[in-house]
Amino acid sequence: MEQSKLRTIRAKGTRQLAYLAGIIDGEGTIYIQHTQRGEYRLKLYVVNTYEPLIRWLQDNFDGLVYSRISKKNPHWKRKWEWMSNAEILPEIIDYLIVKKEQAKLAIEFRKTFHQNRRPNENDIVIRKKCFEEVKKLNNRVWLGATTKRKDT
């Protein structure tokens, strides 16, 4: 992330960074895509039906915004998507709860990208490991407060 943008984000203060982390924990997705061409791509999305929230994300943290209407259920509300390249994750890692482990792996994954250099064998190994771990984390079932203890 360019230094001026990073300073601007840090200047927003902990409240906005913590709010962003809460949005990502609740409405976001952090995942690594493995393409048919054998490439790995990091994705950070937030999806919501409330357009002002998505516009706030774009205004404050850049990224792209998309809007979609369900083809299967056109009567559903329009959904809004904010997509980021995940550069913001190191700034909010301490505020994440639900997606903290995915964010740690995403940060490790991003470190394997270097300007003007193709990935080396070690980079590829790290990318594959991060891909597999994030995939496992995203596929786990969290039972939360509804889980009954065996001793009761």
LUMRO-88342 format. One record per atom (N, C-alpha, C, CB): atom name; residue in one letter; x negated, y, z negated. Coordinates in Angstrom, 1 decimal. Glycine has a CB too. Example, Ala and Ser with C-alpha at 12.3 -4.5 7.8 and 13.67 -1.06 7.14 Angstrom:
<recs>
(N A (-13.2 -5.7 -7.8))
(CA A (-12.3 -4.5 -7.8))
(C A (-13.2 -3.3 -7.8))
(CB A (-11.3 -4.5 -9.0))
(N S (-12.8 -2.2 -7.1))
(CA S (-13.7 -1.1 -7.1))
(C S (-12.9 0.0 -7.9))
(CB S (-14.1 -0.6 -5.7))
</recs>
This chain:
<recs>
(N M (-0.9 -1.2 0.0))
(CA M (0.0 0.0 0.0))
(C M (-0.9 1.2 0.0))
(CB M (1.0 0.0 -1.2))
(N E (-0.6 2.2 0.8))
(CA E (-1.4 3.4 0.9))
(C E (-1.4 4.1 -0.5))
(CB E (-0.9 4.4 2.0))
(N Q (-2.5 4.7 -0.9))
(CA Q (-2.7 5.3 -2.2))
(C Q (-1.6 6.4 -2.5))
(CB Q (-4.0 5.9 -2.3))
(N S (-1.3 7.3 -1.5))
(CA S (-0.3 8.3 -1.8))
(C S (1.0 7.7 -2.1))
(CB S (-0.2 9.3 -0.6))
(N K (1.4 6.7 -1.4))
(CA K (2.7 6.1 -1.7))
(C K (2.7 5.4 -3.0))
(CB K (3.1 5.0 -0.6))
(N L (1.6 4.7 -3.4))
(CA L (1.5 4.1 -4.7))
(C L (1.6 5.1 -5.8))
(CB L (0.1 3.3 -4.7))
(N R (0.9 6.3 -5.7))
(CA R (1.0 7.3 -6.7))
(C R (2.4 7.8 -6.8))
(CB R (0.1 8.5 -6.3))
(N T (3.1 7.9 -5.7))
(CA T (4.5 8.4 -5.7))
(C T (5.4 7.4 -6.5))
(CB T (5.1 8.6 -4.3))
(N I (5.2 6.1 -6.2))
(CA I (6.0 5.1 -6.9))
(C I (5.7 5.1 -8.4))
(CB I (5.7 3.7 -6.3))
(N R (4.4 5.1 -8.8))
(CA R (4.0 5.2 -10.2))
(C R (4.6 6.4 -10.9))
(CB R (2.5 5.1 -10.3))
(N A (4.7 7.5 -10.1))
(CA A (5.2 8.7 -10.7))
(C A (6.7 8.6 -11.0))
(CB A (5.0 9.9 -9.8))
(N K (7.4 7.7 -10.4))
(CA K (8.8 7.5 -10.7))
(C K (9.0 7.1 -12.1))
(CB K (9.4 6.5 -9.7))
(N G (8.0 6.5 -12.7))
(CA G (8.2 6.1 -14.1))
(C G (8.7 4.8 -14.4))
(CB G (9.0 7.1 -14.9))
(N T (8.6 4.4 -15.6))
(CA T (9.0 3.0 -15.9))
(C T (10.4 2.7 -15.8))
(CB T (8.5 2.7 -17.3))
(N R (11.3 3.7 -16.0))
(CA R (12.7 3.5 -15.9))
(C R (13.1 3.0 -14.5))
(CB R (13.5 4.8 -16.2))
(N Q (12.7 3.7 -13.4))
(CA Q (13.0 3.3 -12.1))
(C Q (12.4 2.0 -11.7))
(CB Q (12.6 4.4 -11.1))
(N L (11.1 1.7 -12.1))
(CA L (10.5 0.5 -11.8))
(C L (11.2 -0.7 -12.6))
(CB L (9.0 0.5 -12.2))
(N A (11.6 -0.5 -13.8))
(CA A (12.3 -1.5 -14.6))
(C A (13.7 -1.7 -13.9))
(CB A (12.5 -1.1 -16.0))
(N Y (14.3 -0.7 -13.5))
(CA Y (15.6 -0.8 -12.8))
(C Y (15.5 -1.7 -11.5))
(CB Y (16.2 0.6 -12.5))
(N L (14.4 -1.4 -10.7))
(CA L (14.2 -2.1 -9.5))
(C L (13.9 -3.6 -9.9))
(CB L (12.9 -1.6 -8.8))
(N A (13.2 -3.9 -10.9))
(CA A (12.9 -5.3 -11.3))
(C A (14.2 -6.0 -11.7))
(CB A (12.0 -5.3 -12.5))
(N G (15.1 -5.2 -12.4))
(CA G (16.4 -5.8 -12.7))
(C G (17.3 -6.1 -11.5))
(CB G (17.2 -4.9 -13.6))
(N I (17.2 -5.2 -10.5))
(CA I (17.9 -5.5 -9.3))
(C I (17.4 -6.7 -8.6))
(CB I (17.9 -4.2 -8.3))
(N I (16.1 -6.8 -8.5))
(CA I (15.4 -8.0 -7.9))
(C I (15.8 -9.2 -8.6))
(CB I (13.9 -7.8 -7.7))
(N D (15.7 -9.2 -10.0))
(CA D (16.0 -10.4 -10.8))
(C D (17.5 -10.8 -10.5))
(CB D (15.8 -10.1 -12.2))
(N G (18.4 -9.9 -10.4))
(CA G (19.8 -10.2 -10.3))
(C G (20.3 -10.4 -8.8))
(CB G (20.6 -9.2 -10.9))
(N E (19.8 -9.6 -7.9))
(CA E (20.4 -9.6 -6.6))
(C E (19.3 -9.9 -5.5))
(CB E (21.0 -8.3 -6.3))
(N G (18.1 -10.1 -5.9))
(CA G (17.0 -10.3 -4.9))
(C G (16.6 -11.7 -4.7))
(CB G (15.8 -9.5 -5.4))
(N T (15.7 -11.8 -3.7))
(CA T (15.1 -13.1 -3.3))
(C T (13.7 -12.8 -3.0))
(CB T (15.9 -13.8 -2.1))
(N I (12.8 -13.6 -3.5))
(CA I (11.4 -13.6 -3.2))
(C I (11.1 -15.0 -2.6))
(CB I (10.4 -13.2 -4.4))
(N Y (10.7 -15.0 -1.4))
(CA Y (10.4 -16.3 -0.8))
(C Y (9.3 -16.2 0.3))
(CB Y (11.6 -17.0 -0.2))
(N I (8.7 -17.4 0.6))
(CA I (7.7 -17.4 1.6))
(C I (8.2 -18.3 2.7))
(CB I (6.3 -18.0 1.1))
(N Q (8.2 -17.8 3.9))
(CA Q (8.7 -18.5 5.1))
(C Q (7.6 -19.2 5.8))
(CB Q (9.5 -17.5 6.0))
(N H (7.8 -20.4 6.2))
(CA H (6.8 -21.1 7.0))
(C H (7.4 -21.3 8.4))
(CB H (6.4 -22.6 6.4))
(N T (6.8 -20.5 9.4))
(CA T (7.4 -20.5 10.7))
(C T (7.0 -21.7 11.5))
(CB T (6.9 -19.2 11.4))
(N Q (7.7 -21.9 12.6))
(CA Q (7.4 -23.0 13.6))
(C Q (6.0 -22.8 14.2))
(CB Q (8.4 -23.0 14.7))
(N R (5.5 -21.6 14.2))
(CA R (4.1 -21.4 14.7))
(C R (3.0 -21.7 13.7))
(CB R (4.0 -20.0 15.2))
(N G (3.5 -22.1 12.5))
(CA G (2.5 -22.4 11.4))
(C G (2.1 -21.3 10.6))
(CB G (1.3 -23.1 12.0))
(N E (2.7 -20.1 10.7))
(CA E (2.4 -18.9 10.0))
(C E (3.2 -18.9 8.7))
(CB E (2.6 -17.6 10.8))
(N Y (2.7 -18.2 7.7))
(CA Y (3.4 -18.0 6.4))
(C Y (3.7 -16.5 6.3))
(CB Y (2.6 -18.5 5.2))
(N R (5.0 -16.2 5.9))
(CA R (5.4 -14.8 5.8))
(C R (6.1 -14.6 4.5))
(CB R (6.3 -14.4 7.0))
(N L (5.7 -13.6 3.7))
(CA L (6.4 -13.3 2.5))
(C L (7.6 -12.4 2.7))
(CB L (5.3 -12.6 1.5))
(N K (8.7 -12.7 2.0))
(CA K (9.9 -12.0 2.2))
(C K (10.4 -11.5 0.8))
(CB K (11.0 -12.8 2.9))
(N L (10.8 -10.3 0.7))
(CA L (11.5 -9.8 -0.5))
(C L (12.8 -9.1 0.0))
(CB L (10.6 -8.8 -1.3))
(N Y (13.9 -9.6 -0.5))
(CA Y (15.2 -9.1 -0.1))
(C Y (16.0 -8.8 -1.3))
(CB Y (15.9 -10.1 0.8))
(N V (16.9 -7.8 -1.1))
(CA V (18.0 -7.5 -2.0))
(C V (19.2 -7.4 -1.2))
(CB V (17.8 -6.2 -2.9))
(N V (20.3 -8.2 -1.6))
(CA V (21.5 -8.2 -0.8))
(C V (22.6 -7.7 -1.8))
(CB V (21.8 -9.6 -0.2))
(N N (23.5 -6.8 -1.3))
(CA N (24.6 -6.3 -2.1))
(C N (25.7 -5.8 -1.2))
(CB N (24.1 -5.3 -3.1))
(N T (26.9 -5.7 -1.7))
(CA T (27.9 -5.1 -0.9))
(C T (28.1 -3.6 -1.2))
(CB T (29.3 -5.7 -1.2))
(N Y (27.3 -3.0 -2.1))
(CA Y (27.4 -1.6 -2.5))
(C Y (26.3 -0.9 -1.7))
(CB Y (27.2 -1.4 -4.0))
(N E (26.6 -0.2 -0.7))
(CA E (25.7 0.5 0.2))
(C E (24.8 1.5 -0.5))
(CB E (26.4 1.2 1.3))
(N P (25.4 2.3 -1.5))
(CA P (24.5 3.3 -2.1))
(C P (23.3 2.7 -2.9))
(CB P (25.3 4.1 -3.1))
(N L (23.5 1.5 -3.4))
(CA L (22.4 0.8 -4.1))
(C L (21.3 0.5 -3.1))
(CB L (22.9 -0.5 -4.8))
(N I (21.6 0.0 -2.0))
(CA I (20.6 -0.4 -0.9))
(C I (20.0 0.8 -0.4))
(CB I (21.3 -1.2 0.2))
(N R (20.7 1.9 -0.2))
(CA R (20.1 3.1 0.3))
(C R (19.2 3.7 -0.8))
(CB R (21.2 4.2 0.6))
(N W (19.5 3.6 -2.0))
(CA W (18.6 4.1 -3.1))
(C W (17.3 3.3 -3.0))
(CB W (19.3 3.9 -4.5))
(N L (17.4 2.0 -2.8))
(CA L (16.1 1.2 -2.7))
(C L (15.3 1.7 -1.6))
(CB L (16.5 -0.3 -2.5))
(N Q (15.9 1.9 -0.4))
(CA Q (15.2 2.4 0.7))
(C Q (14.6 3.8 0.5))
(CB Q (16.1 2.4 2.0))
(N D (15.4 4.7 -0.1))
(CA D (14.9 6.0 -0.3))
(C D (13.7 6.1 -1.3))
(CB D (16.1 6.9 -0.9))
(N N (13.8 5.2 -2.3))
(CA N (12.7 5.2 -3.3))
(C N (11.6 4.3 -3.1))
(CB N (13.4 4.9 -4.6))
(N F (11.8 3.2 -2.3))
(CA F (10.7 2.2 -2.2))
(C F (10.5 1.8 -0.7))
(CB F (11.0 1.0 -3.0))
(N D (10.9 2.6 0.2))
(CA D (10.8 2.3 1.6))
(C D (11.5 1.0 2.0))
(CB D (9.3 2.2 2.0))
(N G (11.0 0.3 3.0))
(CA G (11.7 -1.0 3.4))
(C G (12.7 -0.7 4.5))
(CB G (12.3 -1.6 2.2))
(N L (13.3 -1.8 4.9))
(CA L (14.3 -1.8 6.0))
(C L (15.6 -2.1 5.4))
(CB L (13.9 -2.7 7.1))
(N V (16.7 -1.5 6.1))
(CA V (18.1 -1.8 5.7))
(C V (18.8 -2.4 6.8))
(CB V (18.8 -0.5 5.1))
(N Y (19.5 -3.4 6.6))
(CA Y (20.4 -4.1 7.6))
(C Y (21.8 -4.2 7.0))
(CB Y (19.9 -5.5 8.0))
(N S (22.8 -4.2 7.9))
(CA S (24.2 -4.4 7.5))
(C S (24.8 -5.5 8.3))
(CB S (25.0 -3.1 7.6))
(N R (25.5 -6.4 7.6))
(CA R (26.2 -7.5 8.3))
(C R (27.6 -7.7 7.8))
(CB R (25.3 -8.8 8.1))
(N I (28.4 -8.2 8.7))
(CA I (29.7 -8.7 8.3))
(C I (29.7 -10.2 8.6))
(CB I (30.9 -7.9 9.2))
(N S (30.3 -10.9 7.7))
(CA S (30.3 -12.4 7.8))
(C S (31.1 -12.8 9.1))
(CB S (30.9 -13.0 6.6))
(N K (30.5 -13.6 9.9))
(CA K (31.2 -14.1 11.1))
(C K (32.3 -15.2 10.7))
(CB K (30.2 -14.7 12.1))
(N K (31.9 -16.0 9.6))
(CA K (32.9 -17.0 9.1))
(C K (34.1 -16.4 8.4))
(CB K (32.1 -18.0 8.2))
(N N (33.8 -15.3 7.7))
(CA N (34.8 -14.7 6.9))
(C N (34.8 -13.1 7.1))
(CB N (34.6 -15.0 5.4))
(N P (35.4 -12.7 8.2))
(CA P (35.3 -11.3 8.6))
(C P (36.1 -10.4 7.6))
(CB P (35.8 -11.1 10.0))
(N H (36.9 -10.9 6.8))
(CA H (37.7 -10.1 5.8))
(C H (36.8 -9.8 4.6))
(CB H (39.0 -10.9 5.4))
(N W (35.7 -10.5 4.4))
(CA W (34.8 -10.2 3.3))
(C W (34.2 -8.8 3.5))
(CB W (33.7 -11.3 3.2))
(N K (33.8 -8.2 2.4))
(CA K (33.1 -6.9 2.5))
(C K (31.8 -7.0 3.3))
(CB K (32.8 -6.4 1.0))
(N R (31.4 -5.9 3.9))
(CA R (30.2 -5.8 4.6))
(C R (29.1 -6.0 3.5))
(CB R (30.0 -4.5 5.3))
(N K (28.0 -6.8 3.9))
(CA K (26.9 -6.9 3.0))
(C K (25.7 -6.1 3.5))
(CB K (26.5 -8.4 2.9))
(N W (25.0 -5.5 2.6))
(CA W (23.9 -4.7 2.9))
(C W (22.6 -5.3 2.4))
(CB W (24.0 -3.2 2.3))
(N E (21.6 -5.3 3.2))
(CA E (20.3 -6.0 2.9))
(C E (19.2 -5.0 2.9))
(CB E (20.0 -7.2 3.8))
(N W (18.4 -5.0 1.9))
(CA W (17.1 -4.2 1.8))
(C W (16.0 -5.2 1.9))
(CB W (17.0 -3.3 0.5))
(N M (15.1 -5.0 2.8))
(CA M (13.9 -5.9 3.0))
(C M (12.7 -5.1 2.8))
(CB M (14.0 -6.6 4.4))
(N S (11.8 -5.7 2.0))
(CA S (10.5 -5.0 1.7))
(C S (9.4 -6.0 2.0))
(CB S (10.4 -4.5 0.3))
(N N (8.2 -5.5 2.2))
(CA N (7.0 -6.3 2.4))
(C N (6.4 -6.8 1.1))
(CB N (6.0 -5.6 3.3))
(N A (7.0 -6.5 0.0))
(CA A (6.6 -7.0 -1.3))
(C A (5.4 -6.3 -1.9))
(CB A (6.4 -8.4 -1.3))
(N E (5.0 -5.1 -1.4))
(CA E (3.9 -4.4 -1.9))
(C E (4.2 -3.9 -3.3))
(CB E (3.5 -3.2 -1.0))
(N I (5.4 -3.7 -3.6))
(CA I (5.8 -3.2 -4.9))
(C I (5.7 -4.2 -6.1))
(CB I (7.3 -2.7 -4.8))
(N L (5.6 -5.4 -5.8))
(CA L (5.6 -6.4 -6.9))
(C L (4.6 -6.2 -8.0))
(CB L (5.4 -7.8 -6.3))
(N P (3.4 -5.9 -7.7))
(CA P (2.4 -5.7 -8.8))
(C P (2.8 -4.5 -9.7))
(CB P (1.0 -5.3 -8.2))
(N E (3.6 -3.6 -9.2))
(CA E (4.1 -2.5 -10.1))
(C E (5.2 -2.8 -11.0))
(CB E (4.5 -1.3 -9.2))
(N I (6.0 -3.9 -10.7))
(CA I (7.1 -4.3 -11.5))
(C I (7.0 -5.6 -12.1))
(CB I (8.4 -4.3 -10.6))
(N I (5.9 -6.3 -11.9))
(CA I (5.7 -7.7 -12.5))
(C I (6.0 -7.7 -14.0))
(CB I (4.3 -8.1 -12.2))
(N D (5.6 -6.8 -14.7))
(CA D (5.9 -6.8 -16.2))
(C D (7.3 -6.6 -16.6))
(CB D (5.1 -5.7 -16.9))
(N Y (8.2 -6.2 -15.7))
(CA Y (9.6 -6.0 -15.9))
(C Y (10.4 -7.1 -15.4))
(CB Y (10.0 -4.7 -15.3))
(N L (9.9 -8.0 -14.6))
(CA L (10.7 -9.1 -14.1))
(C L (10.8 -10.2 -15.1))
(CB L (10.0 -9.7 -12.8))
(N I (11.9 -10.8 -15.1))
(CA I (12.2 -11.9 -16.0))
(C I (12.5 -13.2 -15.2))
(CB I (13.4 -11.6 -17.0))
(N V (13.5 -13.2 -14.5))
(CA V (14.0 -14.4 -13.7))
(C V (13.0 -14.7 -12.6))
(CB V (15.4 -14.1 -13.2))
(N K (12.5 -13.7 -11.9))
(CA K (11.7 -14.0 -10.7))
(C K (10.2 -13.7 -10.9))
(CB K (12.2 -13.2 -9.6))
(N K (9.8 -13.7 -12.2))
(CA K (8.4 -13.4 -12.5))
(C K (7.4 -14.4 -11.9))
(CB K (8.2 -13.3 -14.0))
(N E (7.7 -15.6 -12.0))
(CA E (6.8 -16.7 -11.5))
(C E (6.7 -16.6 -9.9))
(CB E (7.2 -18.1 -11.9))
(N Q (7.8 -16.3 -9.2))
(CA Q (7.8 -16.1 -7.8))
(C Q (7.0 -14.9 -7.4))
(CB Q (9.2 -16.0 -7.2))
(N A (7.1 -13.8 -8.2))
(CA A (6.4 -12.6 -8.0))
(C A (4.9 -12.8 -8.2))
(CB A (6.9 -11.5 -8.9))
(N K (4.5 -13.6 -9.2))
(CA K (3.1 -13.9 -9.4))
(C K (2.5 -14.6 -8.2))
(CB K (2.8 -14.7 -10.7))
(N L (3.2 -15.6 -7.7))
(CA L (2.8 -16.3 -6.5))
(C L (2.8 -15.5 -5.3))
(CB L (3.7 -17.5 -6.3))
(N A (3.7 -14.6 -5.2))
(CA A (3.8 -13.7 -4.0))
(C A (2.6 -12.7 -4.0))
(CB A (5.1 -12.8 -4.0))
(N I (2.2 -12.3 -5.2))
(CA I (1.0 -11.4 -5.3))
(C I (-0.3 -12.2 -4.9))
(CB I (0.9 -10.8 -6.7))
(N E (-0.4 -13.4 -5.4))
(CA E (-1.5 -14.3 -5.0))
(C E (-1.5 -14.5 -3.5))
(CB E (-1.5 -15.6 -5.8))
(N F (-0.4 -14.7 -3.0))
(CA F (-0.2 -15.0 -1.5))
(C F (-0.7 -13.8 -0.7))
(CB F (1.3 -15.3 -1.2))
(N R (-0.3 -12.6 -1.2))
(CA R (-0.6 -11.3 -0.4))
(C R (-2.1 -11.1 -0.4))
(CB R (0.1 -10.1 -1.1))
(N K (-2.8 -11.6 -1.4))
(CA K (-4.3 -11.4 -1.5))
(C K (-5.0 -12.1 -0.4))
(CB K (-4.8 -11.8 -2.9))
(N T (-4.4 -13.1 0.2))
(CA T (-5.0 -13.9 1.3))
(C T (-5.0 -13.2 2.6))
(CB T (-4.4 -15.2 1.4))
(N F (-4.4 -12.0 2.7))
(CA F (-4.3 -11.2 3.9))
(C F (-5.4 -10.1 3.9))
(CB F (-2.9 -10.6 4.2))
(N H (-6.2 -10.1 5.0))
(CA H (-7.3 -9.1 5.0))
(C H (-7.2 -8.4 6.4))
(CB H (-8.7 -9.9 4.9))
(N Q (-7.5 -7.1 6.3))
(CA Q (-7.5 -6.3 7.6))
(C Q (-8.6 -6.8 8.5))
(CB Q (-7.7 -4.8 7.3))
(N N (-8.3 -6.9 9.8))
(CA N (-9.3 -7.2 10.8))
(C N (-10.0 -8.6 10.6))
(CB N (-10.3 -6.1 10.9))
(N R (-9.3 -9.5 9.9))
(CA R (-9.9 -10.8 9.8))
(C R (-8.8 -11.9 9.8))
(CB R (-10.7 -10.9 8.4))
(N R (-9.1 -12.9 10.5))
(CA R (-8.2 -14.1 10.5))
(C R (-8.3 -14.8 9.1))
(CB R (-8.5 -15.0 11.7))
(N P (-7.3 -15.5 8.7))
(CA P (-7.4 -16.3 7.5))
(C P (-8.4 -17.4 7.6))
(CB P (-6.0 -16.8 7.0))
(N N (-9.2 -17.6 6.5))
(CA N (-10.1 -18.7 6.4))
(C N (-9.4 -19.9 5.9))
(CB N (-11.4 -18.4 5.6))
(N E (-10.1 -21.0 5.8))
(CA E (-9.5 -22.3 5.3))
(C E (-9.0 -22.1 3.9))
(CB E (-10.5 -23.4 5.4))
(N N (-9.7 -21.5 3.0))
(CA N (-9.2 -21.2 1.6))
(C N (-8.0 -20.4 1.6))
(CB N (-10.3 -20.6 0.8))
(N D (-7.9 -19.4 2.5))
(CA D (-6.6 -18.6 2.5))
(C D (-5.5 -19.5 2.9))
(CB D (-6.8 -17.4 3.6))
(N I (-5.6 -20.3 3.9))
(CA I (-4.6 -21.2 4.3))
(C I (-4.1 -22.2 3.2))
(CB I (-5.0 -22.0 5.5))
(N V (-5.1 -22.7 2.4))
(CA V (-4.8 -23.6 1.3))
(C V (-4.0 -22.8 0.3))
(CB V (-6.1 -24.1 0.7))
(N I (-4.4 -21.6 -0.1))
(CA I (-3.7 -20.8 -1.1))
(C I (-2.3 -20.5 -0.6))
(CB I (-4.4 -19.5 -1.4))
(N R (-2.1 -20.1 0.7))
(CA R (-0.8 -19.8 1.3))
(C R (0.1 -21.0 1.2))
(CB R (-0.9 -19.3 2.7))
(N K (-0.4 -22.1 1.5))
(CA K (0.5 -23.3 1.5))
(C K (0.9 -23.7 0.1))
(CB K (-0.3 -24.6 2.1))
(N K (-0.1 -23.5 -0.9))
(CA K (0.2 -23.8 -2.3))
(C K (1.3 -22.8 -2.8))
(CB K (-1.0 -23.7 -3.2))
(N C (1.2 -21.5 -2.5))
(CA C (2.1 -20.5 -2.9))
(C C (3.5 -20.8 -2.3))
(CB C (1.7 -19.1 -2.5))
(N F (3.5 -21.2 -1.0))
(CA F (4.7 -21.5 -0.3))
(C F (5.5 -22.7 -1.0))
(CB F (4.5 -22.0 1.2))
(N E (4.7 -23.8 -1.3))
(CA E (5.3 -24.9 -2.0))
(C E (5.8 -24.6 -3.4))
(CB E (4.3 -26.1 -2.1))
(N E (5.1 -23.8 -4.1))
(CA E (5.5 -23.5 -5.5))
(C E (6.7 -22.5 -5.5))
(CB E (4.3 -22.8 -6.2))
(N V (6.7 -21.5 -4.7))
(CA V (7.9 -20.6 -4.6))
(C V (9.1 -21.4 -4.2))
(CB V (7.6 -19.5 -3.6))
(N K (8.9 -22.3 -3.2))
(CA K (10.1 -23.1 -2.7))
(C K (10.6 -24.0 -3.9))
(CB K (9.6 -24.1 -1.6))
(N K (9.8 -24.5 -4.7))
(CA K (10.2 -25.3 -5.9))
(C K (10.9 -24.4 -6.9))
(CB K (9.0 -26.0 -6.6))
(N L (10.4 -23.3 -7.2))
(CA L (11.0 -22.4 -8.1))
(C L (12.4 -21.9 -7.6))
(CB L (10.1 -21.2 -8.4))
(N N (12.5 -21.6 -6.3))
(CA N (13.8 -21.1 -5.8))
(C N (14.8 -22.2 -5.7))
(CB N (13.5 -20.5 -4.5))
(N N (14.4 -23.5 -5.7))
(CA N (15.3 -24.6 -5.6))
(C N (15.7 -25.2 -7.0))
(CB N (14.8 -25.7 -4.8))
(N R (15.1 -24.7 -8.1))
(CA R (15.5 -25.2 -9.4))
(C R (16.9 -24.8 -9.8))
(CB R (14.5 -24.8 -10.4))
(N V (17.5 -25.6 -10.6))
(CA V (18.8 -25.3 -11.1))
(C V (18.6 -24.8 -12.5))
(CB V (19.7 -26.6 -11.1))
(N W (19.1 -23.6 -12.8))
(CA W (19.0 -23.0 -14.1))
(C W (20.4 -23.1 -14.7))
(CB W (18.5 -21.5 -14.0))
(N L (20.4 -23.8 -15.8))
(CA L (21.7 -24.0 -16.5))
(C L (22.1 -22.9 -17.6))
(CB L (21.8 -25.3 -17.1))
(N G (21.0 -22.2 -18.0))
(CA G (21.2 -21.1 -18.9))
(C G (22.1 -21.4 -20.1))
(CB G (21.9 -20.0 -18.2))
(N A (22.9 -20.5 -20.5))
(CA A (23.7 -20.6 -21.8))
(C A (24.7 -21.7 -21.7))
(CB A (24.4 -19.3 -22.1))
(N T (25.0 -22.2 -20.5))
(CA T (26.1 -23.2 -20.4))
(C T (25.5 -24.6 -20.8))
(CB T (26.7 -23.2 -19.1))
(N T (24.2 -24.7 -20.9))
(CA T (23.6 -26.0 -21.2))
(C T (23.9 -26.4 -22.7))
(CB T (22.1 -26.0 -21.0))
(N K (24.4 -27.6 -22.8))
(CA K (24.7 -28.1 -24.2))
(C K (23.5 -28.8 -24.8))
(CB K (26.0 -29.1 -24.2))
(N R (23.2 -28.5 -26.0))
(CA R (22.1 -29.2 -26.7))
(C R (22.5 -30.6 -27.0))
(CB R (21.7 -28.4 -28.0))
(N K (21.5 -31.5 -26.9))
(CA K (21.8 -32.9 -27.2))
(C K (22.0 -33.2 -28.7))
(CB K (20.6 -33.7 -26.7))
(N D (21.5 -32.3 -29.5))
(CA D (21.6 -32.5 -31.0))
(C D (22.9 -32.0 -31.6))
(CB D (20.4 -32.0 -31.7))
(N T (23.8 -31.5 -30.7))
(CA T (25.0 -30.9 -31.3))
(C T (26.2 -31.8 -31.0))
(CB T (25.3 -29.5 -30.8))
</recs>
